[in-house]
Amino acid sequence: MSDIKKLKEDLFYQRKNGRQISDEKTLETAQEYCDGYKRFLDNAKTEREAVKIAIKMAEENGFSPFQYGKQYKAGDKVYFNNRGKTIALAVFGSETCDNGVNITAAHIDSPRLDLKPNPLYEEIELALFKTHYYGGIRKYQWTAIPLALHGVFALKDGSLKSVAIGENEDEPKFVINDLLPHLAAEQSKRTLAEGIKGEELNVLVGSHPFKADEGSELVKLNILKLLNEKYGIREEDFLSAELEMVPAYKACDIGFDRSLIGAYGQDDRVCAYPALTAVLKVENPQKTAVAILADKEEVGSMGNTGLESDFLRFVIGDLAKSQGVDSTVALRNSKCLSADVNAGVDPTFQEVSEKRNASFLNYGVVITKYTGARGKAGTSDASAEYMAYVRNMLDNANILWQTGELGKVDAGGGGTVAKYMANLGVDFVDLGVPVLSMHAPFETTAKLDVYMCYRTMYEFMK
């Protein structure tokens, strides 16, 4: 090796495609791990479903609901269920919580179409649902694709009726219609953002009228009759329901080589699943390990199930109180990986990325020092010291990693839950998986990156 080549190798920062440098065993393990991830995606299309699955997996691995007033010892495993939409899981460490807690924080909500409180109507003898989109979507992407209905009816007697229609092969699907190109001359003059308007995201749910000789809205009546027979609900019960339209796609392998995953909801379940499976594997950590899977990130983390609430602060407080130590000190000494995705460089749309500071599929987990928009608006910037700590951890564990920004400086931007961790005095950095077609009804990730995210979460919490 020439002196110049050796010097470059020693001094230059060089990223490498993980599939070129990983051994066959690592690639096979990543493949096997992602089989479980795909099953999770198929069965956890809403935050409620994700929490149910997380609780089931946790209890199978020795976790139990946290009990106030109980004294816990190192190695004990507990979870906190926040209204069925956010969950925190903890494994007590050999050190007490005032020495700090290692936290991974991901979110389990994804962009979707919520039903309006009074959604069902009939027009030209077709029954439809009115929707209100949730999170940042490109509205035109949601037309002419098969949709499934998920959620709950909360009845006045306090009971819940869970709904999931459209996922199985023998179940009906739903759809939002679009104009045929032959008649779309005026629509085609709209901007791409206005190609489909919010009030045009109306879901077709039926066309068969109730058998009667007279009367109006007979198709709507027949739909309500079917819902009443299946769930025991009346139209007014929609007023206390949380119902969501999501793509009816199943997670699948992408590419001849099966190296990629295509699915709905990978932002941010692609980080939530590694965080969940990692904390389930942790045994007797030095510092207490906490994984939190949160709701409402896509709309700003507001509400009592979002991370802008005091839920995480109360969780750490309860863990600290059970050991008789100060929760404020515990938070100040804690570290966090804010586990959220970044935008992978798309080969077709490379112009929105500054490739020296962007993330690529198959290059490993991506560290995002800051998010925000333009002048870093709406972000917290991870400290140099904490960046060095994370780099050292990843290198020592031989984990593939890269850094990335969310597009060019003036191209746009976005945010994560990191700033809410920072507000609690916790050291943090964003770390997750690069994604293509982020926020679309069908997103793409690389299996090797997903596995490296899991390895990172485990290394951090173990």
C-alpha positions in Angstrom: 0.0 0.0 0.0 1.4 3.4 -1.0 1.9 6.0 1.7 -0.8 8.2 0.3 -3.3 5.4 0.1 -2.5 4.4 3.7 -2.8 8.0 4.9 -6.2 8.3 3.2 -7.4 5.1 4.8 -6.3 6.3 8.2 -7.7 9.8 8.0 -10.6 9.9 5.6 -14.2 9.1 6.8 -15.4 6.4 4.4 -18.8 4.8 4.4 -19.2 1.3 2.9 -22.2 -0.7 1.7 -23.0 -3.1 4.5 -23.9 -5.9 2.1 -20.4 -5.8 0.6 -18.6 -6.1 3.9 -20.9 -8.2 6.1 -20.4 -12.0 6.3 -23.0 -14.5 5.3 -24.0 -15.3 8.9 -24.9 -11.6 9.6 -26.9 -11.4 6.4 -28.8 -14.6 7.2 -29.5 -13.4 10.7 -30.8 -10.1 9.4 -33.1 -12.0 7.0 -34.5 -14.1 9.9 -34.9 -11.2 12.2 -36.9 -9.3 9.5 -39.3 -12.2 9.1 -40.5 -11.4 12.6 -40.5 -7.7 11.8 -42.8 -8.3 8.8 -45.3 -10.2 11.0 -45.3 -7.3 13.4 -46.1 -4.8 10.6 -49.0 -6.9 9.4 -50.5 -7.2 12.9 -49.8 -3.8 14.3 -51.2 -1.3 11.8 -52.4 1.1 14.6 -50.9 2.2 17.9 -53.6 0.3 19.8 -52.7 -2.9 18.0 -49.0 -2.3 18.5 -49.5 -1.9 22.3 -51.5 -5.1 22.5 -48.8 -7.1 20.7 -46.1 -5.5 22.8 -47.9 -6.5 26.0 -48.4 -10.1 24.8 -44.7 -10.4 23.8 -43.6 -8.7 27.1 -45.6 -11.1 29.3 -44.3 -14.1 27.4 -40.8 -12.8 28.2 -41.4 -12.3 32.0 -42.6 -8.7 32.1 -45.6 -7.8 34.4 -47.5 -4.6 35.0 -45.7 -2.2 37.3 -47.1 -2.3 40.9 -47.0 0.9 42.9 -45.5 0.5 46.3 -43.7 -2.7 45.4 -39.9 -3.0 45.9 -38.1 -4.2 42.8 -34.6 -5.8 42.4 -32.1 -5.9 39.6 -33.4 -8.0 36.7 -37.1 -7.4 37.4 -39.1 -6.6 34.3 -42.2 -4.3 34.3 -44.3 -2.4 31.8 -46.6 0.7 31.9 -49.7 0.7 29.7 -50.9 4.3 29.0 -54.5 4.1 27.8 -53.8 1.3 25.4 -51.9 3.6 23.0 -48.5 4.1 24.5 -46.3 1.6 26.4 -43.1 1.7 28.4 -41.1 -1.4 29.3 -38.3 -1.5 31.8 -35.7 -3.9 33.1 -34.2 -2.9 36.5 -30.4 -2.5 36.5 -27.9 -3.4 39.1 -27.4 0.3 39.7 -30.2 2.4 41.1 -32.1 4.8 38.8 -30.4 7.9 40.2 -27.3 6.8 38.4 -29.2 7.2 35.1 -31.5 5.2 32.9 -30.9 4.1 29.3 -34.0 5.0 27.3 -35.0 4.1 23.7 -38.0 6.1 22.5 -39.8 5.3 19.3 -43.4 6.0 18.1 -46.0 3.5 16.9 -48.5 5.9 15.2 -48.2 6.4 11.4 -49.9 8.6 8.8 -53.4 7.4 8.0 -57.0 8.5 7.4 -59.1 8.9 10.5 -62.9 8.7 10.1 -64.7 11.9 11.0 -67.0 11.8 14.1 -70.0 11.6 11.8 -68.6 9.8 8.8 -71.3 7.7 7.1 -73.3 9.2 4.3 -75.0 8.2 1.1 -74.6 9.9 -2.3 -76.1 8.6 -5.6 -77.0 5.4 -3.9 -73.4 4.7 -2.8 -72.3 4.7 0.9 -69.1 6.5 1.9 -67.1 7.5 4.9 -65.8 11.0 5.4 -62.2 11.1 6.6 -59.7 13.5 8.2 -56.1 12.7 7.3 -53.7 12.2 10.2 -50.1 13.3 9.9 -48.2 14.4 6.9 -49.5 12.6 3.8 -49.4 13.2 0.1 -53.1 12.9 -0.5 -53.0 11.6 -4.1 -51.2 8.5 -2.9 -54.3 7.3 -1.0 -56.6 6.9 -3.9 -57.3 3.7 -5.9 -55.6 1.4 -3.4 -57.2 -1.2 -1.2 -57.9 0.0 2.4 -58.7 -1.7 5.6 -60.7 -0.3 8.6 -59.1 -0.6 12.1 -60.0 0.9 15.5 -62.6 0.7 18.3 -66.1 1.8 19.1 -66.4 2.9 22.7 -70.0 2.4 23.8 -71.9 4.3 26.5 -71.8 1.2 28.8 -68.0 1.4 28.9 -67.4 -1.6 26.6 -65.0 -1.5 23.6 -65.7 -3.1 20.2 -62.5 -3.7 18.3 -62.7 -3.4 14.5 -60.4 -4.9 11.9 -61.9 -5.4 8.5 -60.0 -5.8 5.2 -56.8 -7.6 6.2 -57.8 -11.2 5.5 -58.2 -12.5 1.9 -61.8 -13.4 2.5 -62.7 -9.9 3.9 -63.9 -6.9 1.9 -61.6 -4.0 1.3 -62.5 -0.3 0.9 -61.3 2.3 -1.6 -61.1 6.0 -2.4 -61.9 6.6 -6.0 -60.1 8.9 -8.4 -61.0 10.4 -11.8 -60.4 8.5 -15.0 -57.8 10.3 -17.2 -60.4 10.7 -19.9 -62.4 13.2 -17.7 -59.6 14.6 -15.6 -58.6 17.6 -17.7 -59.6 20.2 -15.1 -58.2 18.1 -12.2 -54.9 17.8 -14.0 -54.5 21.5 -13.9 -54.2 21.4 -10.1 -50.9 21.4 -8.4 -49.7 18.0 -7.2 -50.5 18.9 -3.6 -54.0 19.8 -4.6 -54.6 17.0 -7.0 -56.7 15.3 -4.4 -58.2 17.6 -1.7 -58.8 16.6 1.9 -62.5 16.6 1.5 -62.2 14.4 -1.5 -60.7 11.5 0.5 -64.1 9.8 0.8 -64.0 6.0 1.2 -66.4 3.8 -0.7 -68.0 1.3 1.7 -71.1 -0.1 -0.1 -73.8 0.0 -2.7 -76.5 -2.5 -1.8 -79.7 -0.8 -0.6 -81.9 -2.1 2.2 -84.8 -4.1 0.8 -87.7 -1.7 1.0 -90.3 -0.3 -1.4 -89.8 3.3 -0.3 -87.5 5.5 1.7 -84.2 7.4 1.2 -80.6 6.5 2.2 -81.4 2.8 1.9 -77.7 2.0 1.2 -76.6 3.8 4.3 -79.3 2.0 6.2 -78.1 -1.4 5.0 -74.5 -0.5 6.0 -75.7 0.4 9.5 -77.7 -2.8 9.7 -74.6 -4.8 8.9 -72.5 -2.9 11.5 -75.3 -3.4 14.1 -75.4 -7.1 13.5 -71.6 -7.5 13.8 -70.8 -4.9 16.5 -74.1 -3.9 18.1 -73.6 -0.3 17.2 -75.8 2.5 16.1 -74.9 5.6 14.0 -74.4 7.7 17.1 -71.7 5.3 18.3 -69.4 6.7 15.7 -69.2 9.8 17.9 -67.2 7.9 20.5 -65.1 5.8 18.2 -61.5 5.8 17.0 -61.6 4.4 13.5 -58.7 4.5 11.0 -58.4 3.6 7.3 -55.0 2.1 6.6 -53.6 0.3 3.5 -54.6 -3.3 3.2 -51.2 -4.3 2.0 -49.2 -7.0 3.7 -45.5 -6.5 4.4 -43.3 -8.2 1.7 -39.8 -8.6 0.4 -38.8 -6.2 -2.3 -36.3 -7.0 -5.1 -35.1 -10.2 -6.8 -32.5 -10.5 -4.0 -35.1 -10.1 -1.2 -32.8 -7.5 0.5 -35.6 -4.9 1.1 -38.9 -4.7 2.8 -42.0 -3.0 1.5 -44.9 -2.2 3.9 -47.2 0.4 5.4 -46.3 2.1 8.6 -42.5 1.6 8.7 -42.2 5.1 10.0 -41.7 4.5 12.8 -42.4 0.8 13.5 -39.1 0.0 11.8 -37.5 1.5 15.0 -40.3 0.5 17.5 -39.9 -3.2 16.7 -36.1 -3.2 17.3 -36.6 -1.2 20.5 -39.2 -3.7 21.7 -37.4 -6.9 20.8 -34.2 -5.5 22.3 -35.6 -4.7 25.7 -37.3 -8.1 25.8 -33.9 -9.7 25.4 -32.1 -7.6 28.1 -31.2 -9.5 31.2 -29.6 -7.9 34.4 -28.3 -4.6 32.8 -26.0 -2.3 34.7 -28.3 0.6 34.3 -32.1 0.3 34.2 -33.2 -0.1 30.6 -36.4 1.5 29.3 -38.1 1.3 25.9 -41.0 3.5 25.3 -43.3 3.2 22.3 -45.4 6.3 22.0 -48.4 7.7 20.2 -49.1 11.0 18.5 -45.6 11.7 17.1 -47.0 12.3 13.6 -49.1 15.2 14.8 -46.6 16.8 17.2 -46.6 14.3 20.2 -49.4 16.2 21.9 -52.0 14.7 24.2 -51.7 12.4 27.2 -50.4 9.5 25.0 -47.8 11.6 23.3 -44.3 12.3 24.5 -44.9 16.0 25.1 -47.0 14.8 28.0 -45.5 13.9 31.4 -45.9 10.1 30.8 -42.2 9.3 30.5 -41.3 11.6 33.4 -43.8 9.8 35.6 -42.5 6.4 34.4 -38.9 7.3 35.4 -40.3 8.8 38.6 -42.2 5.6 39.5 -39.1 3.5 38.8 -37.0 5.8 41.0 -39.5 5.9 43.8 -39.7 2.1 43.9 -35.9 2.2 44.8 -36.2 5.2 47.1 -34.1 7.5 44.9 -34.7 11.0 43.4 -36.4 10.9 40.0 -35.0 14.4 39.0 -31.5 13.1 39.5 -32.4 10.0 37.5 -33.5 12.0 34.5 -30.5 14.3 34.6 -28.1 11.3 34.5 -30.1 9.4 31.8 -29.3 8.8 28.2 -31.7 8.3 25.3 -31.7 7.1 21.7 -34.6 8.9 20.1 -35.4 6.1 17.6 -36.9 7.5 14.5 -36.3 7.2 10.8 -34.4 9.4 8.3 -34.9 9.9 4.6 -32.8 7.5 2.6 -31.3 8.9 -0.7 -33.7 8.0 -3.5 -32.0 7.2 -6.8 -34.7 8.9 -8.8 -34.9 12.0 -6.6 -31.3 12.6 -5.5 -31.6 16.4 -6.0 -33.3 16.9 -2.6 -30.4 15.3 -0.7 -26.9 16.6 0.0 -25.2 13.3 -0.4 -22.2 13.9 1.8 -24.6 14.3 4.7 -27.4 12.0 3.8 -28.2 8.3 4.6 -28.2 5.4 2.2 -30.0 2.0 2.3 -27.7 -0.9 3.4 -25.2 1.4 5.1 -26.5 0.7 8.6 -28.3 2.5 11.3 -28.3 6.3 10.8 -27.4 8.8 13.5 -29.2 12.2 13.0 -27.5 14.8 15.1 -30.4 17.3 14.5 -33.6 17.4 12.6 -35.8 20.5 12.3 -36.4 22.7 9.2 -34.1 25.2 7.5 -32.4 27.0 10.5 -32.8 23.8 12.7 -36.2 25.1 13.7 -38.1 22.7 16.0 -35.2 20.5 16.9 -32.8 19.9 19.7 -29.2 19.5 18.6 -27.4 16.5 20.2 -24.1 17.4 22.0 -20.7 16.6 20.6 -19.9 14.6 23.8 -23.0 12.4 23.4 -22.3 11.9 19.7 -18.9 10.7 20.6 -20.4 8.3 23.2 -22.7 6.8 20.6 -20.0 6.5 18.0 -17.7 4.7 20.4 -20.5 2.3 21.5 -21.3 1.4 17.8 -17.7 0.9 16.8 -16.9 -1.2 19.8 -19.9 -3.5 19.0 -19.0 -3.7 15.3 -22.3 -2.3 14.3 -22.8 -0.7 10.8 -23.7 3.0 11.1 -23.8 6.2 9.2 -24.8 9.8 9.8 -27.5 11.8 7.9 -29.6 14.9 7.6 -33.2 15.1 6.5 -32.6 16.6 3.1 -30.9 19.7 1.9 -31.0 22.7 4.2 -33.7 24.7 2.4 -35.5 21.6 1.0 -37.8 21.2 4.0 -37.2 19.1 7.1 -39.1 17.4 10.0 -39.0 16.6 13.7 -39.0 13.7 16.1 -39.6 13.1 19.9 -35.9 14.1 20.6 -36.7 17.6 21.8 -39.1 16.2 24.4 -36.4 14.0 25.8 -34.1 17.1 25.9 -36.8 19.0 27.8 -36.4 16.4 30.6 -32.7 17.0 30.9 -31.8 13.7 29.2 -28.8 13.3 26.8 -30.2 12.2 23.5 -29.6 11.7 19.8 -31.9 10.6 16.9 -31.0 7.2 15.6 -32.9 4.9 13.3 -33.4 3.4 9.8 -33.3 5.2 6.4 -36.5 4.9 4.5 -37.6 5.4 0.9 -41.1 6.8 0.1 -41.5 7.9 3.8 -45.1 8.6 4.8 -46.4 6.9 1.6 -48.9 4.1 2.0 -46.1 1.7 1.1 -42.6 2.5 2.4 -39.2 0.7 1.7 -36.4 -0.2 4.0 -33.3 -2.4 3.9 -33.3 -5.6 6.0 -29.6 -5.1 7.0 -30.4 -1.6 8.4 -33.4 -2.9 10.4 -31.2 -5.6 12.0 -28.5 -3.1 12.8 -31.1 -0.9 14.5 -32.0 -3.9 16.7 -28.4 -4.6 17.5 -27.9 -0.9 18.4 -30.9 -0.9 20.7 -29.8 -4.0 22.5 -26.2 -2.8 22.8 -27.4 0.5 24.3 -29.8 -1.0 26.8 -28.0 -4.3 27.8 
